[in-house]
Amino acid sequence: MFYFKEVSMKSIAKQRIDSIVYERLLENIKKGVWKSGDKLPSEPELSKQLSVSRASVRSALNKLKVIGLIEVRKGFLCVGCRGAF
């Protein structure tokens, strides 16, 4: 019979996929990957690049929209594009 020594380890925090996507997109904006006025990749393109569902991408984009970092218009995602359309 085998006995395993119990080891104390820190638990792994659960994180929602849309929160991870939000952080990645926000990081790209902060690093200047996308500058003010730039058109962002479409939802399907971001979904494919990040290997996540479109629903996760849409939720992350909505969070960025709510804080005023991006504008979402039919067919366009734009960083800080107030009045650009």
N, C-alpha and C positions, 0 to 999 in steps of 0.2 A: 504494500500500500504506500502511495506517495502522499506526502504532505507538503503543501506550499506555504512558504513563509509569507505572512501578510505584510505588505509594504504600504506605508502611508504615502499616497500620491494626491496631488491637487486635482480636483475634478476639472473637466473641460467645460467651459462655459458654452451653452447653446447659443447659437446666433442664427438669425433668420437670413436666408439667402438674399432677400431684397436689401437688407442692411449692409451686407458685404458688398453687393453691387453698388449701393449708394456710396459707400466709403471709397471704392475704386474709382468711380466717376468723379467724386469730389476731389480725390487725390490728383487725378489728371487735370482737373480745372486749376487747382492750386499750383501744380507744377508748370502750368502754361502749355500743356499739350494742346488744349483748346483755349483760345483767347477770346476776348469779347468780340462778338460779331461772327465767330466761326460757326459753321453748321456742324452739328454733331452727327455721328453715324445714326442710321435709322434703328428703330426698335429691333427689327429682325437681324440687322447687322451686329448690334451690340449683343443680342441674345446668342448669336452664333460665336462671336469672339470670346464671350465669357462662359459659354457652355451652360447657360441657364435658360429658364423659360422666359417668354415674352412678358408674362405676368410679373415676374420678379423685376425685369428691366423697367416695365411701366410703373411699378410701385416706387422704384428708386428714382426714376425721372420725376415722378410726382412730388417726391420729397424735395428734390432740387428746385422744382417749380415753386413750391410753397415758400421756400426761403428766398426766392427771388433770384436765384443764380442762373436759371435757364428760362427760356420762353418755349412753349410747346404750341405749335400751330399745325393745322392739318398739313401733313407732309413735311414739316420742318421741325427740327430741334435746334435751338440756337442758344449760345452762351450770352447772357446779358444783352439781348437784342431788342430792347424796348423800342418800339417804333420802326424797327428795321423792315417790317413786312408791309 
